[in-house]
Amino acid sequence: MAKLHENLGILVGETARLWRYALDQRLQPLGLSQAKWLVLLHLSREDGLMQKQLARRVGIEPPTLVDLLDRMAEDGWITRRESNADRRSKTVRLTPKALDVIKQIRTTGARLRRELLAGISRKDLARCTAVLQQIKGAVERVLQ
């Protein structure tokens, strides 16, 4: 039997993938793919990100993101402008249309989160969150 820590990364990855998939299923009626709603959520936390930063946060290659952003701009979800800091880069901003749908994404996400975490004590959730934040910090340090 494998040691607990040997399976932790796989368990975290599978849990995140399944959670995103469940949310993706619930957001399909809004006409949003997982890639689109991830972009919208990241921009809702920090509007005006450079495309390169956004690609890193969403976890896709910059050329793939450019194609996605082209479609999102055509659909009226985002705008792109030259960056003041670097004319070769573009910043991505949300449109009023996106701000309206982000409320629906958050409401749907909160409902799913309540369902998934039902029956888990606040103490256990707090400890789990603290440990995951420690692991995330360690990963970020390794990547620097």
C-alpha positions as CSV (number, residue, x, y, z in Angstrom):
1,M,0.0,0.0,0.0
2,A,1.4,3.4,-1.0
3,K,2.1,5.9,1.7
4,L,-0.4,8.6,2.2
5,H,1.9,11.4,1.0
6,E,2.6,9.6,-2.3
7,N,-1.0,9.9,-3.3
8,L,-1.7,13.3,-2.0
9,G,-0.8,15.2,-5.2
10,I,-3.0,12.9,-7.3
11,L,-5.9,13.2,-4.9
12,V,-5.7,17.0,-4.9
13,G,-5.5,17.1,-8.7
14,E,-8.4,14.7,-9.2
15,T,-10.5,16.5,-6.7
16,A,-9.9,19.9,-8.4
17,R,-10.6,18.4,-11.8
18,L,-13.8,16.8,-10.7
19,W,-14.9,20.0,-8.8
20,R,-14.3,22.1,-12.0
21,Y,-16.1,19.5,-14.1
22,A,-19.2,19.6,-11.8
23,L,-19.2,23.4,-11.9
24,D,-18.7,23.3,-15.7
25,Q,-21.8,21.1,-16.1
26,R,-23.8,23.7,-14.1
27,L,-22.6,26.6,-16.0
28,Q,-23.2,25.2,-19.5
29,P,-26.7,26.8,-19.7
30,L,-24.9,30.2,-19.6
31,G,-23.0,29.3,-22.8
32,L,-19.6,29.3,-21.0
33,S,-16.9,26.7,-21.5
34,Q,-14.6,25.9,-18.6
35,A,-11.9,28.0,-20.2
36,K,-14.2,31.0,-20.5
37,W,-15.5,31.0,-17.0
38,L,-12.0,30.5,-15.6
39,V,-10.9,33.6,-17.5
40,L,-13.8,35.6,-16.2
41,L,-13.3,34.5,-12.6
42,H,-9.6,35.3,-12.7
43,L,-10.3,38.7,-14.2
44,S,-13.0,39.3,-11.6
45,R,-10.3,39.0,-9.0
46,E,-7.9,41.3,-10.8
47,D,-9.2,43.1,-13.8
48,G,-6.6,44.4,-16.3
49,L,-4.2,41.5,-16.2
50,M,-1.7,41.2,-19.0
51,Q,-2.4,38.2,-21.3
52,K,0.8,36.5,-20.2
53,Q,-0.2,36.7,-16.5
54,L,-3.7,35.5,-17.3
55,A,-2.4,32.5,-19.3
56,R,-0.3,31.5,-16.3
57,R,-3.2,31.8,-13.9
58,V,-5.6,29.9,-16.1
59,G,-3.0,27.2,-16.9
60,I,-2.9,27.4,-20.6
61,E,-0.3,28.3,-23.1
62,P,-0.3,32.0,-24.3
63,P,-1.0,31.2,-28.0
64,T,-4.0,29.1,-26.9
65,L,-5.2,31.9,-24.7
66,V,-5.0,34.4,-27.5
67,D,-7.4,32.3,-29.6
68,L,-9.8,32.1,-26.6
69,L,-9.6,35.8,-25.9
70,D,-10.3,36.6,-29.6
71,R,-13.6,34.6,-29.3
72,M,-14.4,36.2,-25.9
73,A,-13.9,39.7,-27.3
74,E,-16.1,38.9,-30.3
75,D,-18.8,37.7,-27.9
76,G,-18.5,40.9,-25.8
77,W,-17.1,39.3,-22.6
78,I,-13.7,41.1,-22.6
79,T,-11.8,44.0,-24.1
80,R,-8.0,44.0,-24.8
81,R,-5.8,47.1,-25.0
82,E,-2.1,47.8,-25.3
83,S,-0.4,47.8,-21.9
84,N,0.9,51.1,-20.6
85,A,3.9,49.3,-19.2
86,D,4.8,47.4,-22.3
87,R,3.4,48.2,-25.8
88,R,4.1,44.6,-26.9
89,S,1.7,43.3,-24.3
90,K,-2.1,43.6,-24.0
91,T,-4.2,43.9,-20.9
92,V,-7.5,42.2,-20.6
93,R,-10.5,43.8,-19.0
94,L,-14.1,42.7,-18.3
95,T,-17.1,44.2,-20.0
96,P,-20.4,45.1,-18.3
97,K,-21.8,41.9,-19.9
98,A,-19.2,39.8,-18.1
99,L,-19.8,41.5,-14.8
100,D,-23.5,40.4,-14.9
101,V,-22.6,36.7,-15.7
102,I,-19.9,36.6,-13.0
103,K,-22.6,37.1,-10.4
104,Q,-24.3,34.0,-11.8
105,I,-21.1,32.0,-11.9
106,R,-20.4,32.9,-8.2
107,T,-23.9,32.0,-7.1
108,T,-23.7,28.7,-8.9
109,G,-20.3,28.1,-7.5
110,A,-21.4,28.9,-3.9
111,R,-24.4,26.5,-4.3
112,L,-22.1,23.7,-5.5
113,R,-19.5,24.4,-2.7
114,R,-22.2,24.1,-0.1
115,E,-23.3,20.7,-1.5
116,L,-19.8,19.4,-1.7
117,L,-18.7,20.5,1.7
118,A,-21.9,19.5,3.5
119,G,-21.2,17.3,6.5
120,I,-17.6,18.4,6.9
121,S,-17.0,20.3,10.1
122,R,-15.7,23.9,10.1
123,K,-12.7,22.7,12.0
124,D,-11.8,20.1,9.4
125,L,-12.3,22.6,6.6
126,A,-10.2,25.2,8.3
127,R,-7.4,22.7,8.8
128,C,-7.6,21.4,5.3
129,T,-7.5,25.0,3.9
130,A,-4.5,25.8,6.0
131,V,-2.6,22.8,4.9
132,L,-3.4,23.4,1.2
133,Q,-2.3,27.0,1.5
134,Q,1.0,25.7,3.0
135,I,1.5,23.3,0.1
136,K,0.6,26.0,-2.5
137,G,3.2,28.3,-0.9
138,A,5.8,25.6,-1.2
139,V,5.0,24.9,-4.8
140,E,5.2,28.7,-5.6
141,R,8.6,28.8,-3.9
142,V,9.9,25.8,-5.9
143,L,8.7,27.5,-9.1
144,Q,10.5,30.8,-8.5
